[in-house]
Every structure is written in structure tokens, then in C-alpha cells.
Amino acid sequence: MTIHRGGASPDRHIKDTDSSPGAARIAPVAAATHLPAPRDLQVKMRARGLWVRYGEKVGIQDVTIDVHANEVLALIGPSGCGKSTFLRSLNRMNDTVPGIKVEGQVELDGDHIYGPDVDPVRVRRRVGMVFQRSNPFPKSIFENVAYGLRVIGGSERGAIRERVERALRQAALWEEVKDRLQESGLSLSGGQQQRLCIARALAVEPEVLLMDEPASALDPIATAKIEDLVSILRNDLTIVIVTHNMQQAARVSQRTGFFYMGQLVEVGDTPQMFTRPKERETEDYITGRFG
């Protein structure tokens, strides 16, 4: 794969032509549990030739990738490389940005989510999102989780209670808050607030969960809880997670994609990506030569 970088500085990379890329030069990582081979994988989402432009600025260019059902796909790369822009394109969150233009195709179960007759609100119900920083509403813990259910309507009070409890259990938060449901969501710790936001996303029963650096602002204990939660949730959901932490990507994901300067450089099974990357830029990033 040849990538033309335009004005990229040659100092960003070390020209080491006398030695070939290999596993010996890449630090070992603890990989997440992987599905046995051979795998009969279902494609849950698919991007084909995807471009996102902010006015004259290109956010991502010509991205093509499959997102497999019931797997965790991690996206890594330096800041400003297009990871979050791509993530937001998967549930049309970019639509909320003035002047943005999206070209190409994104499919969910084979249906084009950018079709002229497609309601983006319905897309976001099926493809939920958790942001980098927790953003609980100034409401009770219960109402934070119930918010989406009330917006979409059609649920009786008893059904809402059941779904709130189920979502809090899915987010591994129920035992910690079951006696505090009427307290403000803002009274929770940072890690609990992030799990509350995950519960809020899960309450409307999405099929895909997008996570934009969900643990970047958390301490190691809270981060471990989020990572454990991701590993559990993939039994029922498809998850795409953006992370700057390569060890985290290795711990939670089955596949990893590397973005650089708006392009998807490489995607593959996580162990292969971290030990035998096919592209020189992937290896340079993983080994700390830039980023």
C-alpha cells in the first residue's frame, strides 16, 4: 500500500532501510480473547470509499472497512488522524457539524444509512455512542438512563423501570447505585458517571456501540472496569472503540485499524497488527517512532 502524504515531514519517520520490519522490534502486548478460526463472520457495518470534508479540509479520505458483528474493532493512530471523524460517520453524528460533507457509503445490515429517506435519529438509536468525557444530565441517576426511553416513547412506567435496571446491570453499575436512583447523576464518581452514560446508551437497546476514548479521563481502576465491560458487552453488541492506548486496544479488541493523516493505513486481527504489521507506518507508530 502506497500512501502519498503531501507535506508530511520526513523527520516524522526514521529511514531504517538496512533492517526489515519484524516482530522482534515490536513490544509484546496482551491480546484480548479472540474468536476461534475459521470464523464465519457477519458484517454488521460497512464503509466504502468514505470521505468526510469540513469545508476545504479533508477529515478522512477513501476509507473502506468492514465492522464485524459481535466483535470489538479498535481504532488507533495519532491525534488528528481521522479516528473520531470516522467513528462519528458511523451514526451520522457528523451531520450536526455545520459545513460538513460526506461522500461514499456506510451500510448497517446492508442498508445505506446516508440514504435520502433515512432518519438519522433512527440510525443513532441503532448505533449508540459514548463520548470521551462523561456527560450525565443534571437529573437523577434513574432519569439519566430513562431519558432516551422517554424521548422515543411507547414504554409504560413499569417497562421503563425494567429497562433502566437492565441497562444499569449491563453497565456493571446496578449494585453500586440501586439504593441511590433518585440522587443526581452528577453525584457519582468519574468512572461511575462514564458507566452511567454507557447505561443511558444501552437503555434504548442499540445494535452497535461507538466509544470515543471512553477511559481517557479515568484512573486505572475505573479504566479496568470499562475494559471489562467492553469485553462482556461484545457478546450482545458490535463495538467500535477509538483509543490512544495501544495496550488497551490489544486487551479489548479482536481487530484493529490504524489511521494516519485521514487515511486507514491498515486493518487486521489485533495480534497480527501488533506483532506483524504489513505497513511500515503502522510499525513506526506501534514502536513509538512517531505519534
C-alpha positions as CSV (number, residue, x, y, z in Angstrom):
1,M,0.0,0.0,0.0
2,T,1.5,3.3,-1.1
3,I,0.3,6.4,0.8
4,H,1.0,9.9,-0.5
5,R,1.3,12.3,2.4
6,G,1.9,15.6,0.6
7,G,3.5,17.9,3.1
8,A,4.3,15.3,5.8
9,S,7.7,15.9,7.4
10,P,10.4,13.4,6.6
11,D,11.6,13.8,10.2
12,R,8.4,12.0,11.3
13,H,9.8,8.7,10.3
14,I,13.2,7.0,10.7
15,K,14.6,5.6,7.5
16,D,15.9,2.3,8.5
17,T,16.5,0.6,5.2
18,D,19.1,-1.8,6.5
19,S,16.7,-3.7,8.7
20,S,13.4,-5.2,7.8
21,P,10.2,-4.9,9.8
22,G,9.5,-7.8,12.2
23,A,8.1,-9.0,15.4
24,A,11.4,-8.8,17.2
25,R,11.3,-5.0,17.1
26,I,7.7,-4.7,18.4
27,A,7.0,-4.9,22.1
28,P,4.7,-7.8,23.1
29,V,1.1,-7.0,24.1
30,A,-1.5,-8.9,26.0
31,A,-4.2,-9.6,23.4
32,A,-7.9,-9.9,24.0
33,T,-9.8,-13.1,23.7
34,H,-10.2,-13.9,20.1
35,L,-12.7,-16.0,18.2
36,P,-11.5,-19.4,17.0
37,A,-10.6,-19.9,13.4
38,P,-12.0,-20.5,10.9
39,R,-14.6,-17.7,11.6
40,D,-18.0,-17.3,10.0
41,L,-18.2,-13.6,10.4
42,Q,-21.2,-11.5,9.8
43,V,-20.6,-7.9,8.6
44,K,-22.7,-5.6,10.7
45,M,-21.5,-2.3,9.3
46,R,-19.5,-1.5,6.2
47,A,-17.9,1.7,4.8
48,R,-16.9,2.0,1.2
49,G,-14.9,4.9,-0.3
50,L,-15.9,7.2,2.6
51,W,-14.8,10.8,2.5
52,V,-15.6,13.5,5.1
53,R,-14.8,17.1,4.4
54,Y,-15.1,20.1,6.7
55,G,-15.3,22.9,4.1
56,E,-11.9,22.7,2.3
57,K,-10.4,20.5,5.0
58,V,-10.4,16.7,4.5
59,G,-11.2,14.8,7.7
60,I,-10.9,11.3,6.2
61,Q,-10.3,10.1,2.7
62,D,-11.4,7.0,0.8
63,V,-11.9,4.8,3.9
64,T,-13.1,1.2,3.2
65,I,-13.6,-1.2,6.1
66,D,-15.9,-3.9,7.4
67,V,-17.1,-3.9,11.0
68,H,-17.9,-7.5,12.1
69,A,-20.8,-8.4,14.3
70,N,-20.1,-9.2,18.0
71,E,-16.5,-8.1,17.8
72,V,-14.6,-5.1,19.1
73,L,-12.9,-3.1,16.5
74,A,-10.3,-0.7,17.9
75,L,-9.1,2.4,16.0
76,I,-5.6,3.7,16.8
77,G,-3.5,6.5,15.4
78,P,-2.0,9.9,16.4
79,S,-4.2,12.9,17.3
80,G,-6.0,14.5,14.4
81,C,-5.6,11.5,12.1
82,G,-9.4,11.0,11.5
83,K,-10.3,8.3,14.0
84,S,-13.1,10.2,15.7
85,T,-14.3,11.7,12.4
86,F,-14.7,8.2,11.1
87,L,-16.4,7.0,14.2
88,R,-19.0,9.8,14.1
89,S,-19.7,9.0,10.5
90,L,-21.0,5.5,11.5
91,N,-24.1,7.0,13.2
92,R,-24.3,10.3,11.3
93,M,-23.2,12.4,14.3
94,N,-21.1,14.4,11.8
95,D,-24.5,15.7,10.4
96,T,-24.6,18.1,13.4
97,V,-21.4,19.9,12.3
98,P,-22.1,22.9,10.0
99,G,-20.5,22.8,6.6
100,I,-19.6,19.1,6.7
101,K,-19.8,17.0,3.5
102,V,-19.9,13.2,3.5
103,E,-19.3,11.1,0.3
104,G,-19.2,7.4,-0.1
105,Q,-21.3,4.7,1.5
106,V,-21.9,3.5,5.1
107,E,-24.1,0.4,5.5
108,L,-25.9,-1.0,8.5
109,D,-27.0,-4.6,7.9
110,G,-26.7,-3.8,4.2
111,D,-28.9,-0.7,4.3
112,H,-27.3,2.7,3.4
113,I,-27.5,5.0,6.4
114,Y,-27.0,8.1,4.3
115,G,-29.9,7.5,2.1
116,P,-32.2,10.5,1.4
117,D,-35.1,8.8,3.1
118,V,-33.2,7.6,6.2
119,D,-33.9,9.3,9.5
120,P,-30.6,9.9,11.3
121,V,-32.4,9.7,14.7
122,R,-33.4,6.1,14.0
123,V,-29.8,5.4,12.9
124,R,-28.5,6.8,16.2
125,R,-30.9,4.6,18.1
126,R,-29.5,1.5,16.5
127,V,-25.9,2.8,16.6
128,G,-25.3,4.4,20.1
129,M,-22.4,6.4,21.1
130,V,-20.3,7.1,24.3
131,F,-18.1,10.1,24.3
132,Q,-14.6,10.8,25.6
133,R,-15.8,12.6,28.7
134,S,-18.8,11.6,30.7
135,N,-21.8,13.9,30.2
136,P,-24.5,12.9,32.6
137,F,-27.6,15.2,32.6
138,P,-28.4,17.2,35.7
139,K,-31.1,14.7,36.5
140,S,-31.4,11.7,38.8
141,I,-29.5,8.5,38.1
142,F,-32.8,6.9,37.1
143,E,-33.8,9.7,34.8
144,N,-30.4,9.8,33.1
145,V,-30.9,6.2,32.0
146,A,-34.6,6.6,31.2
147,Y,-34.0,9.7,29.2
148,G,-33.7,8.0,25.8
149,L,-36.7,5.8,26.5
150,R,-38.9,8.8,27.3
151,V,-37.8,10.5,24.1
152,I,-38.6,7.6,21.8
153,G,-41.9,7.0,23.8
154,G,-44.1,3.9,23.7
155,S,-42.9,2.5,27.0
156,E,-45.1,2.2,30.1
157,R,-43.7,3.1,33.5
158,G,-43.1,-0.5,34.5
159,A,-41.3,-1.3,31.3
160,I,-39.1,1.8,31.7
161,R,-38.2,0.7,35.2
162,E,-37.2,-2.8,33.9
163,R,-35.1,-1.4,31.1
164,V,-33.4,1.1,33.3
165,E,-32.4,-1.7,35.7
166,R,-31.3,-3.9,32.9
167,A,-29.2,-1.2,31.4
168,L,-27.5,-0.4,34.7
169,R,-26.8,-4.1,35.2
170,Q,-25.3,-4.3,31.7
171,A,-23.1,-1.3,32.6
172,A,-22.0,-3.0,35.8
173,L,-23.4,-0.2,37.9
174,W,-26.6,-1.5,39.4
175,E,-25.2,-2.8,42.6
176,E,-23.5,0.5,43.2
177,V,-26.5,2.7,42.7
178,K,-29.6,0.6,43.2
179,D,-30.3,2.4,46.5
180,R,-29.4,5.8,45.1
181,L,-31.5,6.0,41.9
182,Q,-33.1,9.4,42.9
183,E,-29.8,11.0,43.6
184,S,-28.2,13.2,41.0
185,G,-26.1,11.5,38.3
186,L,-23.6,14.3,38.9
187,S,-23.0,12.9,42.5
188,L,-21.3,9.8,41.1
189,S,-17.5,9.4,40.6
190,G,-15.9,10.0,37.3
191,G,-15.8,6.3,36.4
192,Q,-19.4,5.8,37.6
193,Q,-20.5,8.7,35.5
194,Q,-19.0,7.2,32.4
195,R,-20.7,3.8,33.1
196,L,-24.0,5.8,33.7
197,C,-23.5,7.2,30.2
198,I,-22.9,3.7,28.9
199,A,-26.1,2.6,30.6
200,R,-28.0,5.5,29.0
201,A,-26.8,4.4,25.6
202,L,-27.7,0.8,26.3
203,A,-31.2,1.5,27.5
204,V,-32.6,2.0,24.0
205,E,-31.1,-1.4,23.0
206,P,-28.6,-0.4,20.3
207,E,-27.1,-3.0,18.0
208,V,-23.8,-1.2,17.7
209,L,-22.0,0.9,20.3
210,L,-19.4,3.5,19.3
211,M,-16.9,4.5,22.1
212,D,-14.7,7.6,21.6
213,E,-11.8,7.2,24.1
214,P,-14.2,6.3,26.9
215,A,-11.5,5.8,29.5
216,S,-9.0,8.5,28.6
217,A,-10.1,10.7,31.6
218,L,-10.3,7.9,34.1
219,D,-8.0,6.4,36.7
220,P,-6.6,2.9,36.2
221,I,-9.2,1.2,38.4
222,A,-12.1,2.9,36.6
223,T,-10.4,2.2,33.2
224,A,-10.1,-1.5,34.1
225,K,-13.9,-1.6,34.8
226,I,-14.7,0.0,31.4
227,E,-12.4,-2.5,29.6
228,D,-14.0,-5.4,31.4
229,L,-17.4,-4.0,30.5
230,V,-16.4,-3.8,26.8
231,S,-15.3,-7.4,26.8
232,I,-18.7,-8.5,28.2
233,L,-20.8,-6.3,26.0
234,R,-19.4,-7.7,22.8
235,N,-21.4,-10.9,23.4
236,D,-24.5,-8.9,22.6
237,L,-23.3,-5.9,20.7
238,T,-20.9,-4.8,18.0
239,I,-18.4,-2.3,19.4
240,V,-16.1,0.2,17.7
241,I,-13.7,2.0,20.1
242,V,-11.2,4.8,19.5
243,T,-8.2,4.7,21.8
244,H,-4.8,6.3,22.1
245,N,-3.8,3.5,24.4
246,M,-2.4,0.6,22.3
247,Q,-2.3,-1.7,25.3
248,Q,-6.0,-1.1,25.7
249,A,-6.6,-1.8,22.1
250,A,-4.8,-5.1,22.5
251,R,-6.7,-6.0,25.7
252,V,-10.2,-5.4,24.4
253,S,-10.3,-5.8,20.6
254,Q,-10.4,-8.6,18.2
255,R,-9.5,-6.4,15.2
256,T,-7.5,-3.1,15.0
257,G,-7.4,-0.4,12.4
258,F,-4.6,2.2,12.1
259,F,-5.4,5.7,10.9
260,Y,-2.9,8.2,9.8
261,M,-3.4,11.6,8.2
262,G,-7.0,10.9,7.3
263,Q,-6.4,7.5,5.8
264,L,-7.0,4.0,7.0
265,V,-3.5,2.6,6.6
266,E,-4.1,-0.9,7.7
267,V,-6.7,-3.1,9.5
268,G,-6.4,-6.7,10.7
269,D,-6.6,-9.1,13.5
270,T,-5.2,-7.4,16.6
271,P,-2.3,-9.9,17.3
272,Q,-1.1,-9.6,13.7
273,M,-1.4,-5.8,13.8
274,F,0.8,-5.5,17.0
275,T,3.4,-8.2,16.1
276,R,3.5,-8.4,12.3
277,P,2.0,-5.2,10.8
278,K,2.1,-5.1,7.0
279,E,2.7,-1.4,6.6
280,R,5.8,0.4,7.6
281,E,3.9,3.4,9.0
282,T,1.9,1.0,11.3
283,E,5.1,-0.4,12.7
284,D,6.6,3.0,13.2
285,Y,3.6,4.1,15.2
286,I,3.4,1.0,17.3
287,T,7.1,1.1,18.1
288,G,6.9,4.7,19.1
289,R,8.8,6.3,16.2
290,F,6.1,8.9,15.9
291,G,2.7,9.7,17.4
